[in-house]
Amino acid sequence: IDVATGHDPKSGNSLAAIARGENQVIRKDGNRGSLSKAKQESIKRVAGNIGVSPNDLAAVISFETGGTFSPSATNPNSSATGLIQFMRGTDGHKGYYGMDRNTFKSLSFDEQMHYVEKYFKARGFNKNRQRDVADLYTAVTGFGYKKGSKAYALNKVWDSNRDGYIGKGEMVRNAAFRAHQRDYFGETPVI
């Protein structure tokens, strides 16, 4: 594993994908997916509505889709689907916001971004309070998982300091996630 990028140089798989048993393909040319102007505008709109940096939201989506920015991204080992890997029942109902997995993953990028916004707003994000990348990604991954629990076993890749506990924001210090942090929009410095 290349510690600078968090990827296996032979397969191109990210450390997180390897830990989760996913076969994530990253192109040899370093292109990690298409981020068209239309997708950029959609990310900027939602980021503004939920009080986060567009670069932070793009980094989360990039990581969760294996760099593809594809709303049809799925995890073959769980029900995780889409731009932020929504889990079945995320909205408190059966399925994905009233849809089955195939229907949800067939939504356009912009259509699924509506549900990304809805997801974060349901967790208290809004345009009146600026949040950082740790708040943003913790809302996706959760935290407080202790070694020995099923939740910890499924998320142990995020135990960046290897203390047997996944704390709030710990996942954004992980090399695998940091490899997705960059200036996607050419306007904001990435820290």
HUNOR-V783275 format. One record per residue. N is the residue number from 1. RES is the residue in one letter. OMEGA is omega in whole degrees, 0 to 359 (* if undefined). D_CENTER is the distance of its C-alpha to the mean C-alpha in Angstrom with 2 decimals. Layout:
# HUNOR-V783275
N_RES_OMEGA_D_CENTER + N_RES_OMEGA_D_CENTER
This chain:
# HUNOR-V783275
1_I_175_20.57 + 2_D_185_20.56 + 3_V_179_19.69 + 4_A_183_19.24 + 5_T_183_16.39 + 6_G_182_15.21 + 7_H_173_16.24 + 8_D_184_19.28 + 9_P_180_21.65 + 10_K_185_23.35 + 11_S_185_20.64 + 12_G_181_17.86 + 13_N_177_15.50 + 14_S_178_13.00 + 15_L_180_14.12 + 16_A_179_11.20 + 17_A_178_11.89 + 18_I_181_15.52 + 19_A_180_15.32 + 20_R_179_13.76 + 21_G_181_16.40 + 22_E_175_14.43 + 23_N_184_16.23 + 24_Q_181_13.79 + 25_V_176_15.98 + 26_I_185_15.69 + 27_R_182_18.72 + 28_K_181_21.52 + 29_D_178_21.95 + 30_G_178_18.73 + 31_N_186_17.41 + 32_R_176_13.75 + 33_G_184_13.90 + 34_S_175_15.63 + 35_L_182_14.86 + 36_S_177_18.08 + 37_K_180_19.79 + 38_A_178_19.21 + 39_K_178_15.41 + 40_Q_180_15.77 + 41_E_179_18.04 + 42_S_178_15.84 + 43_I_180_12.97 + 44_K_181_15.86 + 45_R_182_17.44 + 46_V_179_14.63 + 47_A_178_13.84 + 48_G_181_17.60 + 49_N_181_17.91 + 50_I_173_15.53 + 51_G_177_16.75 + 52_V_175_14.01 + 53_S_175_14.17 + 54_P_178_13.13 + 55_N_179_12.19 + 56_D_179_9.81 + 57_L_178_8.12 + 58_A_179_8.40 + 59_A_179_7.02 + 60_V_180_3.55 + 61_I_178_4.37 + 62_S_181_6.30 + 63_F_186_4.80 + 64_E_179_3.41 + 65_T_181_6.79 + 66_G_178_8.66 + 67_G_184_9.60 + 68_T_186_11.27 + 69_F_183_9.85 + 70_S_177_11.54 + 71_P_180_11.60 + 72_S_180_13.46 + 73_A_178_10.96 + 74_T_173_11.89 + 75_N_182_12.04 + 76_P_183_15.80 + 77_N_180_16.12 + 78_S_178_14.82 + 79_S_183_14.48 + 80_A_186_10.68 + 81_T_169_10.70 + 82_G_190_9.41 + 83_L_176_6.97 + 84_I_178_4.63 + 85_Q_175_6.76 + 86_F_176_9.51 + 87_M_177_12.19 + 88_R_179_15.78 + 89_G_180_17.52 + 90_T_184_14.70 + 91_D_180_17.27 + 92_G_178_20.06 + 93_H_177_21.61 + 94_K_177_21.85 + 95_G_184_19.41 + 96_Y_181_16.72 + 97_Y_177_18.29 + 98_G_180_21.61 + 99_M_171_20.63 + 100_D_185_20.58 + 101_R_182_17.71 + 102_N_178_19.48 + 103_T_182_20.13 + 104_F_182_16.64 + 105_K_177_15.19 + 106_S_176_18.19 + 107_L_175_17.42 + 108_S_178_17.28 + 109_F_183_14.34 + 110_D_178_16.20 + 111_E_181_17.08 + 112_Q_176_13.61 + 113_M_174_12.68 + 114_H_180_15.53 + 115_Y_173_13.77 + 116_V_179_10.61 + 117_E_180_13.43 + 118_K_179_15.32 + 119_Y_183_12.65 + 120_F_178_12.41 + 121_K_178_16.17 + 122_A_179_16.93 + 123_R_172_15.57 + 124_G_178_17.89 + 125_F_176_16.08 + 126_N_185_18.61 + 127_K_182_20.04 + 128_N_180_22.74 + 129_R_181_20.78 + 130_Q_179_18.69 + 131_R_179_15.68 + 132_D_184_14.19 + 133_V_179_10.82 + 134_A_177_11.66 + 135_D_183_12.38 + 136_L_185_9.29 + 137_Y_175_6.85 + 138_T_178_9.82 + 139_A_178_9.94 + 140_V_188_6.89 + 141_T_188_8.18 + 142_G_180_11.75 + 143_F_180_14.39 + 144_G_181_18.09 + 145_Y_181_18.05 + 146_K_178_21.36 + 147_K_182_22.53 + 148_G_178_24.46 + 149_S_177_22.32 + 150_K_180_20.48 + 151_A_178_17.26 + 152_Y_181_17.75 + 153_A_180_18.55 + 154_L_186_15.34 + 155_N_187_13.24 + 156_K_177_15.84 + 157_V_182_13.85 + 158_W_177_12.63 + 159_D_188_16.34 + 160_S_181_16.57 + 161_N_175_20.17 + 162_R_180_21.18 + 163_D_179_23.08 + 164_G_181_22.28 + 165_Y_178_20.24 + 166_I_183_16.58 + 167_G_179_17.07 + 168_K_177_15.26 + 169_G_184_13.11 + 170_E_184_14.01 + 171_M_182_10.65 + 172_V_175_10.51 + 173_R_182_13.91 + 174_N_181_12.97 + 175_A_181_14.02 + 176_A_178_11.37 + 177_F_183_8.66 + 178_R_177_11.57 + 179_A_180_12.29 + 180_H_180_9.61 + 181_Q_178_11.18 + 182_R_177_14.08 + 183_D_182_16.14 + 184_Y_189_14.87 + 185_F_177_17.62 + 186_G_182_20.58 + 187_E_186_21.39 + 188_T_176_19.58 + 189_P_177_19.87 + 190_V_181_16.79 + 191_I_*_17.65
